[in-house]
Amino acid sequence: MQWYDGYQFGGRDIYNTWSIINYADTARLDRNAFPRPYWSNTSSNSIIRELVEEADFETRNEIESLIVGDTIEKPVHEDITYGDIHESRDNLWNFLYFTGYLKKTGERPQEESIYLELAIPNAEIRSIYRNTILTWFDKKIQKADLSPLFTAIEMDDCEAFGYH
């Protein structure tokens, strides 16, 4: 089932058991039940929300790319602690990977680092990105003060606008 699969542990394909059980229970009562993102109700997403709200437009573009089925490549750091989580933009990707919001589709070493090719694991998680994570970005954009950008455009200030 494309909604709840996509994980691998020890080289074996694994389904999200929590979501499968909940879907089976729902389908038992309603044969026409549609799959739903049961996983999003199992824990707080506050850390992910904090990281998303701190992210930039490039990160949003990468998330939108993931939603349409593309992959991204990011360095993985297995030794990140909660205290370090806000230290680097890459920590968002590490956190999403280690919590199951992204899966590894490939990897390559580069010097002392390991880079993972990452993708959204399944339709359940993709729906969480579409319905929750993009909403957080939209709220962040609504709060953003874009007046310096507009001033740069009006003044034809290419450097302030970010065009070099």
N, C-alpha and C positions, 0 to 999 in steps of 0.2 A: 504494500500500500504506500503510494508516494507521499502520503501525508505524514507518516510517522517513522519512515526508515531513514537511512542515510548515515548511520553511525557505524564505526568499526572499532572493535576492541580485540587486540590480539589477532588481527587479520581476519576476524569474523564479522559479518554483517549483523548489526543489532538494531532492533526496533525500539522505539520509546514505549516501554511496557506500560507506564502510567497512562499514557494517552490511548493506547490500544484497549486497555481494560475499560477506560471511561467511554470510549467510542462504542465498544461492544455492549456496554450496559445501556447506553442511550439507544443504540440500534435495536436492542431487545424490546424496548418499549415503543420504538417508532422505526419501522422498517425503512422509511424514507429519510431518516436522519442523515444530515450532511456531516462530514468530518469538521471538527472545531479545534482550535488551539487550546487544548486542556493544560498543556505544560505552563502556559503563561500565568496560570492561577496557583502554581505550586510554591512560589517564593516571591520575595520582593525584588523588583528590578531597579531599586534605588541607586545602586552603584553604576549600573549601565546608564541610567538616566543622567547621573552626574557627569559621566564621561562623555556622553552624547552632547550634553549641554555645553561642555567645554570645547567640543570639536569644532573644526573649521569647515569651510565650504568644500575643500578637497575631500575631507572625510565623508561629507554628505554625498558627493559624487561617487565615491567608492562604494558606499552603501547602496546607492541607486543602481550601480553597476552589478553588485551582488544580487539585488532583487530580480534583475532581468536574466540572471543565470550565469553571469560572468564570474571569473575568479580574480582574486587579488593576491599579491605576494607580499608577505610581511615577515620581519624577523620575530622569532619566538624566544621568550625569556621565561624559563620554567621557575626561576627563583624570585619572581615578583611577590612582594608581600602587600598587604592592604595599605600599609603606610607609604609604599612606593607607587601606588596605582595612579596618582595624578602627576607623576614626574615626567612622563613622556607620552606623546601622542600615540606611539605604538602600543602603549599599555591597554588602550581600548581594544585593539585587535587581539591581544593576548587574553584579555579577560573574556571576550566573546568566544574565543576558541576554547578556553579551559572550562567554560560553563555550558558548552554545547550549542551555542548560537551560531557557531561556524564549525565546519569540519575541514580536515586536511585532505587535499586531493593530490598533493605532491610535496616534495621537499628537496632542498639542495643546500649543501654547506657552502659557506663563503667565509674564508679566514676562520675566525673563532665563533662565528654565528651560524645558526641554522635558519634558513628562510623557508617558510611554509607557503604553499599555494592553498588558498582558503576559499571555501564556497559555503553557501547556505545549505544545510543538510537536507531539508525537505520542505514540503508545502506548509506544514504546521508552523515552522520557524519563519518561513517567508511571510506568512500572514502576520506574524508578530512584528516583523520589520515594517511591513506596509502600514499596519494599523496602530502601532505604538511608537516605534523608533522614529519614523518619519514625522509623526505628529510632534514629538519632542523637538525635532529640528525646526519644524514650522513655528512652534511657540518661541523658540530661541530667536529666529529671524524676526518675528513680530516685535520682540523686545529690543532688537539691535538698533543702535543709533547709526543710521546710514547717512546722516547729514555731512560728515567729512567726505564721503564718496560723492554725493551730489555737488558739493562745493568744488571738489577736484574736477568734476566734469564741466561744471559751469565756467571754471577758471582756466580750462584747457591745461590743467596741471597733470601731465602724463605720469610723472614720477609719483606723485601722491596717489594717483589713480591705480598705480601698480603696474603700469605698462612701461617697459624699459626698451 
